[in-house]
């Protein structure tokens, strides 16, 4: 539910073929058959969006963490990554901040090669320090899940 970076024809194909991820991976993950390794995962600034109420620096934090994934030797095409935070709930007395998001990676021709749908809860145990902002925790978890799902 919520906003998506997928066209309606892509949404139907992804919904039909999405696989439930591993316990510590994405909630749902779809990839084209025979997905080849990629060189760089470039951030799509023009199409990445965050829901109202999200921290102002959430997308930038995710962008920086995704950029760190590119610090590995690799070959293949560059992919363009769109991130859509379609629901954001800030923390309160009895809950931790939570982001529901979609990632869409496209090849240079604009074809979706993989799509992930997930949520991240910024639990205090994921923080590196007491001053770690919720957006940094969420961004690191998203990057960790990408690394895990694709063996990076």
Secondary structure by P-SEA (a helix, b strand, c coil): cccccccaaaaaaaaacccccccccccbbbbcccccccccccccccccccccccccaaaaaaaaaaaaaaccccccbbbbbbbbccbbbbbcccccbbbbbbbbbbcccccccbbbbbcccccccccccccccaaaaaaaaaaaaaaaaccc
